[in-house]
Amino acid sequence: METFHIIVLLMDATFRVATPLVLAALAGMFSERAGIVDIGLEGKMLGAAFAAAAVASVSGSAWVGLGAGIMASLALSALHAYACVTHKGNQVVSGMAINIVVAGLAPTLAYAWFQMGGQTPALAGDERFRSLELPFTEAARQIPVIGYIYADLISGHNIIVYLAAAAVPICAWILYKTRFGLRVRAVGENPHAVDTAGISVNYLRYKALAVTGLLCGISGAYLSTAHGAAFTRDMTAGKGYLALAALIFGKWRPVPTLFACLLFAFTDAVQIRLQGVELPVVGVIPVQFIQALPYILTVLLLAGFVGKAHPPKAIGKPYIKER
């Protein structure tokens, strides 16, 4: 029973850690399916995390903070679209520029506004998204195994965790069952054919990047107003890059990408529990090595599988309309 309890706790932590990865990976899926490389997921998440925490602290409302985070991410996504779609700029350079600018600008603004060394005040009460108890949670605790899973694994998360879970089938439905999704996939494969059909390639890519901004905004806001209780310098800690790796590993499809995010999140949850634990034969593993586990796994998986993944054919290529 003790082993079962540990597994449930690990899975509970996995769901919490996977939430920003899933949302960011789905965000990247729309932009890259539309043919736009978006290495700027990290910057959008970090910008949204700062805006959400700062506005939530001032307004006293986590929902207002979430709205501010989404607006900040949408603005950064629009900037990326303006550089790459309108002006046909290098998409990787634009994304990295966003990451670098936000990494410096967010803590600078935090220091200027709050005078707390580059972070925002701690959030409490309605300034944060709190855990939700699903119906019949207490009654379910009396039921062995199934009730315990429901009460301690499924129930007790905040609303953004449930939103991330719902986002996977919703995004899959949008991508594969709607006209917008069909056009997004088409513009990432053959923008000339889309243009010939009388559909604006630039407009479609702007719309796809708007969806990217929306999802990245929710992801970043989760880090500072739900999973955490304030904005701190570099709090995304490479999660945008991990989400991009999960997207590649999942071959730009929603469900495989979800499982890749869960795998990365599970290694992160395990490394937290392994810190300071003495293992048989090995002894206590250095904390630095344990903290590097998710990133080591990312490199190993990409080295083994990225060659088998086939990205959209037009990805990274600016579309120039033929005359």
N, C-alpha and C positions, 0 to 999 in steps of 0.2 A: 504493500500500500504506500510505503514511503517513496518507492521508485515512481509509482503512478503520480503521486503528489508533485514530485520534482518535474516530471514530464509536463504536467498541466501548467505548472508555474513557468517552465521554459516556453511553452506554446503561447501562454498569455503575454509574456515579454516579447515573443516573436511578432505577434499581431501588432503590438504597440510600435515596435521598431520598424516594422514593414510598412506601416501606413504612409509616411512621407515618401518612401521609395516607390510604392505602388502609384501614388498620385503623380509623382514626378515622371515615372516611367511612362505612364499613360499620356502625360503631357507631351513628352518627347515623341511618342508614337504618332501623334497627329501631325506634328511639324515635320518629322522625317518621312512619314508616309506621303506628305505633300511635296517632298523633294528638298526640304530645308534642313540642313544639319544644325542641330541645336545643342551645342556644347555649353551654352549659357544657362542650362537648367540650374546649375549651382548658384549662379548670381541671382537669378529670379527668385529662387527659394530664400536666399539670404536677405534680399531686399524685402520680400514679403514678410519674413520673420521679424525684421526690424520695424517695418511700418505697422504690423499688427500689434506688436508689443507696445510700441510707443503710443499709438492711438488708444489701445485698450487701457493703458495706464492713465492717460489724460481723461478719457471719456467715461471710464468705469464700466465699459461694456465689452465683453469678448466678441460679440457679434459685430459691433462697430469696428473693432480691431480687425476682424476677419475681412470685412469689406475694404478696409484700408490696405490690407495685405494683398488682396486681389487686385485692387487698383494699381498698386505699385508694380506688381508682376505684369499686369496688362501693359503698363507704360513701358517697361523694359522689353516686353515682347514686341510691342509696336516699334520700338527703336531698332530691334533686330530685324524686323520686317522691312522697315524703311531703308536700312543699310543693304540688306541682302536681296530684297524683292524689287524695290523701286530703283535702287542704284546699282544692282548687280554686284555688290561687294563680296569679298571672300567671307564665306559663312563661318568658317572656323575662327578667323581673326575677329569677326564681329562678336561671336559668342565668348571668346576669351577676353575681349575688351570689356564686355559686360561683367564678367566674373571679377576681373581685376578692379574695375571702377567701384563696384558695389562693396567688395571686400575692404576697400579703403574708406569709401564714403559713409557707409552705415555706422561704423564705430565712431567716426569723426562727428557725424551729426548727433549720435547718442551722447558723446562727451559734451558737445556744445549745448544741447538742450537740457540734459539732466545732471551734468557734472558728476558722473559716477564712473569715470574711468573707461568710457566706451561701451557701457551697457545701460539698459533701461531699469527703472525701479522694479522690484519684485511684485508680481501680480498675485492678487488674492481675491476670493469671493467671486463676484460676477465678472471680474476682469479676466477670468480663466474659464475654459470649457471644463466642466466637472463631469465625473463619471456618472453614468446613468444605470439605474437598477431596472432591469427588465421585469415584466409582470411574473408573479409567482416564484421569484428568486428564492425567498426564504423557505417556501414550501418545498421547493425542488432540492434544497440541501439535505432533506431527509431521505431522498432516494439515492441508493448506492450508485456509484459510477456515473450514470447518465445525469442524475440530478446534480452531482458535483461538477461535472463538465459544464452543464448549463449555468450553474450559479457562479462558478469561479473562472470559467474560460470564455463563455459566450457573453454573459452579463458583466456589467461593471466597467465598460469602456466608455469613452466620451463619444459624442455624436460624430466627430470627424472620422473616427475609426470605422464606425458603421457606414459612413458615407463613402469611405475608400473601398469597403467591401462591395457596396452597391455600384460603385463607379466601374468596376470591371465588366459586369454583364451589360451595363448601360453603354459603355464605350464600345464594346464588341457589337452591340446592336446598331449603334450609330455608324460604325465603320463598315459593317457588312450588310445592313438591311435598309439603309436610308439613301436617298439621292445624294445628300451631302457626302456621306461616307464613300459612296461609289466614285464621286468626282474627286475626292481627296486622294483615293488610291490611284485613280487614273492620272491625275496631274503629277504624281510622283513617279509614275512609270513612263508616261508618254505625253508630256505637256503639249507637243505639237498637235497631237490628235484632239486634245481637249480644246485647244485654240481653234482648230479647224471646225469643231462642232459649234463654234460661236460662244464659248464660255470663257470668261476672263481668267487666265492663269494667275495673274497677280492678285485678283480679288479672292480667288479660292485660297491662295497661300496666305493671304492676310487673315482670312477667316480661320484657317487651321492654326495659325500662330496665336489668334485670339483665344482659342480653346486651350492651347498650351499655356498661355498666360493665366487663364482662369484656374486650371488645375495646379500649376506651380504656386499660385497665390494661396490656395487652400493648403497645399503641402507645407509651405514656409510658415504660414500662420499656425499650423498644428505644432510645429517645433517650439514656438515661443509662447503660445497661449493655451496649449493643451498638454503636450508631452513635457514641456518645460514651463517655467513660471517667469521668464524674462528673456530679453535678448542679450546674448553675450557675443563677443568677437568670434568670428569664424565658427558659429555654432552648427552650421550645416555639416562641417567636418567631412567634406567629400561625398556627401549623400547624393548630390546631383550627378556626380561622375559614376557612382555606384548604380544609380537609376539608369543612366545611359548604358552602362555595361549590361544590366539586366535586360534592357530593351534589345540589345544586340544578341545576347544569349537566347532571348525568347523569340528571335527572328521577326521582330516588329509585329508580333501578334499578342493580343491581350492576355489570354489564359497562360501560355508558356511564360510570358513576361511576369505574370503574377507569381508563378512558382519560383522563378529565378529570384524575385524580390524576397519571397519567403525564405529561400535558402540563404541569401545574404543576411537577412535579419536574424535567422536562427543562429548563424555563426557569431553574430554580434551579441545575441542573448547568452550564448554559451561562454564567450570570452569574458563577459561581465561576471558570471558565476565562477569562472576558473581562477579569477585573480586572487592570489594569496592562498589558494587551495593546494595542499600537498598531495601529489599523485603518486601511486605506487611506482617504484623503480626510478621514475624521472625526478620526483621531488617537487619543489615549488618552481614553476615555470616563470621566468622573468615577465613582468607586467607588460613591458614594451612589445615582446613577441606575441603575447596573447592579444593585445590590442590591435596588432597588425593582421590577425587571422582573417577578418572579412576582406581585406584588401589583397592578401596573398591568394585567397580563394578566387577573387575576381580575376587576377592575373592568370591563374592556372586554368580557369574555365574559358577565358577568352583565348588563351594560347591554344587550347584544345578544340574549341568549337567555332571561333569566329571565322575560320576558313570555310566552314560549311554553311554559314549564314549568308543569304543573298539579299542585300539591301535593295530598296527601290532603285530602279535603273537610272532615274534622273536626279538622284540625291546629290546635293552639293554642286549642281550645275545650274548657273543662272540661266533663266529662259530669256532668249532674245527673239522677239517676234520677227518672223520673216516678212519681207516686204515684196 
